[in-house]
Amino acid sequence: MTAKILRLVLVCLTLSVGASAAGEDVALITALTGTASASWVEPAADDNSAADANRRSHEWSLEVAEMLPVGAEVTTAAESSLTIIHLAGNIEYNIGALAQAKITGDRVEGQDIASSQVRLVSSDLVLEGSMQNQVGAVISDHVDVGGTKDTFDSLSRETQLARLTLAIKTVPESPPLPSKSTTNGYPSPISRYVDDQGNQTMQEASQSDNECDDMARLKEEKKKSPVKIIDACFALPREILAKVYPADESLEVDNYDIKVVEAFGGWVDFNFKTPLIDRNFNLNISGSGGTLPITLHIEHAAPSVAYAWRLEKSGLLAQAASIWLKLQTQGMAEKKVAPHLKRIREQLVKSQN
């Protein structure tokens, strides 16, 4: 009798795992014009579609940011189109009107479907197709040199409060050269200056006398096309930021608009303005508990599901999280945003352990 019970438990566990794998979410809807619907039949316990008469069927209307499981069948209406990214191969599929497609474990199948590889946001990231993390572990800024309790207790309140500051600084790619430049109040990954005509331009650094003419020419060209200033952002789970800055302290950094989002487990969203450079740069977030290095990418792109995924797939998790928060602010349902922030949060927290 005991052996029979054990066999029954083993069979149930096996069927449960098989059903879970078959119903795994593997595709993301990034764009939808018009209407589209999906249907999905729960997988049979033994993978035989005719074996289980109690299998449940599901039908629903599709929405942007929705995840689709293996086995889902998609149908588009007249004058409609749908864009789906299959997460396994990072392939984007564009489905036209009055079309049908099926989600498998490694692709989207159907007729008249165009596909292409999803482009990463930066060519200088070597990710080998896997999600990497661009938020580093906390680097301690403090060295314990010993001392008695009385010594530490004697620190003035002013000194203690002075340590509770949050600063965000760019990491220079090379030692800065003497210059009359001004940042004009913007935190920037590159140097800038304002010329005599009031045009803000990129600072060019000449490496040798032979390059002076080229640098002068570039400066003249940039005077005609001032650097474009765009919005940039990133967001961190509150518990990660608390590693460098106390959770109960107010958050304020010059030239940054900081929003604390209590939903989704608690996030801190940092927003600032910076020149458009279309490449990566590094920041150090420093507080009383140490320094947290972070990598961002600056390109001109409006918040969208596709952009959030491209950032995430490129390893820029904190930046992707901020885009999801903005999509929610713009009206996307919290239930659509929550799974993506949960997935990103797990990756970020894992990087700190």
ZALUMBA-395236 format. One record per residue (C-alpha): residue in one letter; x, y, z. Coordinates in pm, whole numbers, plus 50000, padded with zeros to 5 digits. Layout:
AXYZ
...
// end
This chain:
M500005000050000
T502805023950092
A504625016549767
K501435023649569
I501005057349743
L504615066749672
R504175057749305
L501015079049289
V502805109049444
L505695105149200
V503325104148903
C501505135449023
L504775154349066
T505945144148721
L502695155148559
S502765188048746
V506285196048625
G505415186448267
A502325208148264
S504235237448410
A506965234948145
A504415232747866
G502625263547997
E505755284648052
D505555320947939
V507995324547650
A506745353747438
L506135390747499
I503675412947312
T505395445947236
A502945462446995
L499315458546889
T497225477146634
G493535469046621
T492525437446802
A493875402346847
S492855372647056
A494535341947199
S493445307147296
W495275281747506
V494345246847612
E495945233847926
P498405206247835
A497335170547884
A498855152448177
D500615127447952
D501165150647652
N498355132747469
S495895159447355
A493025134547349
A493755117147676
D492405141547930
A488765151247893
N489055175948181
R491595199148016
R490475235148040
S490425259047745
H491145296247780
E490335324547539
W491075361447588
S491775394447410
L495445403447387
E497075434747529
V500485450747501
A503035438647761
E501255405347799
M503235373147822
L502165342447624
P502725305847717
V503935277047505
G500985263447309
A499065296247283
E497415302746947
V497035338746831
T494525353046583
T494525388646450
A491405406846333
A490925426346010
E493065457545980
S495105446246281
S498765437846341
L500715422846626
T504375422746726
I505685394846949
I509195388747080
H510035352547150
L512295353747453
A514245321847384
G515935334247069
N515265371347115
I513455371146780
E510785396746690
Y507785384646489
N505425408146304
I501985393146236
G499615409845993
A495835411645968
L493615380645961
A496525358246051
Q497015329046286
A500175319646473
K501215294946741
I503735299547021
T506155270447055
G509075265747288
D511555282247053
R509625301846788
V506365316746662
E504905295446382
G502505306246110
Q502215318645754
D503075353545633
I504985362345948
A508065384645924
S510845379146176
S514095396246273
Q516655395646553
V516005420846829
R518825446446833
L520645452447161
V520915488547270
S524705489347256
S527335473747033
D529925475247312
L528085449647526
V529165413447479
L526345393247635
E526455360247444
G522665359647433
S522145358547809
M520865384348052
Q523785401248224
N523595426148506
Q524835461848477
V524415471248842
G527485462449046
A527795450749403
V528215476849675
I531795488349728
S532465498550087
D533875533550132
H534755528050495
V537695511050667
D537405501051032
V540505514051205
G539405504251555
G538365525451851
T536245523752165
K532525528152197
D533095561252373
T535115573152074
F532305566651832
D529655580052068
S531565612552090
L530985620151721
S528865651251691
R525355648951547
E526445672851273
T529215649151167
Q526845619551159
L524275638150953
A526965649950713
R527685613650626
L524065606950531
T524315621550184
L523575605849850
A525705615249551
I525675603349190
K528815609348989
T529915599148643
V532985577548603
P535355595448361
E536765575048076
S540055594148096
P541555621348320
P539805654648253
L541755681748073
P541865717848196
S538925736448048
K536635766348084
S533695742748046
T530495744048243
T527935716648289
N525145742148293
G523535723448582
Y523185689548410
P524765657148534
S526505644948222
P528505614748105
I530655637847893
S532145672447924
R530315702347776
Y530875739547742
V528925769547621
D530585789847350
D530505827747306
Q527285825347108
G525575805447382
N525625772347196
Q526215741847413
T528725718647245
M530685687047316
Q534225692047449
E536835676847220
A540215667147363
S543235670147132
Q545765642547183
S548545658746986
D549415690546800
N548715672446473
E545035669046571
C544445705746649
D543105713746304
D540715684146312
M539485693746657
A538905729446550
R536915717546251
L534805694446467
K534095722646710
E532955744946428
E530635717746302
K529175712346646
K528555749746685
K526175746346393
S524485716046557
P524225720846935
V524165689347147
K520645676347207
I519645672647571
I517315643447646
D515715626547946
A517475596748104
C516495574348392
F517125543548603
A515365527248897
L516565505649185
P514725483949438
R514645502049772
E516525474249950
I519455477149709
L519715514749748
A519475510050126
K522825492150111
V524485525650041
Y521905549650187
P519555545050488
A516025536050388
D514495560850630
E516445590950500
S515065615850252
L516405612849898
E517825643149724
V520525647049459
D521225679149269
N519725679448919
Y517925646248970
D514165641748996
I513745612649238
K510445594249277
V509795567349536
V507275541549413
E505755521349696
A504075496349460
F505845466049310
G507795460049632
G509205495349646
W511365512149382
V513345544649366
D513185560549021
F515955585048924
N515385609348635
F517815634748492
K518815652648172
T521935645347972
P523385650547623
L522425624947361
I525515603147312
D524075569447196
R526485548647400
N527085534947749
F528505553748046
N529075545648411
L527765561548729
N528735557149092
I525935561049347
S527625569549676
G526105570850022
S527095565750382
G527195527950331
G529425526650025
T529305530449648
L527045512849399
P528365512849039
I525795513148762
T525915513548380
L523435532448162
H522925537247792
I521885570547645
E519835570247327
H516775589247211
A513885564947263
A510435569747406
P509255545747680
S507835514247521
V507595477247592
A510065469647313
Y512595494647451
A512215480847804
W512905445747673
R515905457047468
L517395473447777
E516745442647989
K518165418847731
S521225441447704
G521785438148077
L520745473648164
L518255462048424
A517935493748632
Q517205513848320
A514645488248201
A512895489748539
S512525527348511
I510935523848166
W508375499248305
L507555523648586
K506995551148332
L504725528848123
Q502645522748434
T502505560148501
Q501315565348145
G498365542348202
M499545506548157
A497745483448400
E499705474848714
K499005437748659
K500835440148324
V503835458548467
A504225438148786
P505575405448634
H508305424048446
L509445443948749
K509405411848952
R511665394848697
I514075424448689
R514085427749067
E515115391449110
Q518065397048876
L519165428749055
V518875414049404
K520735382949290
S523655404849183
Q524025418049537
N524195383749704
// end
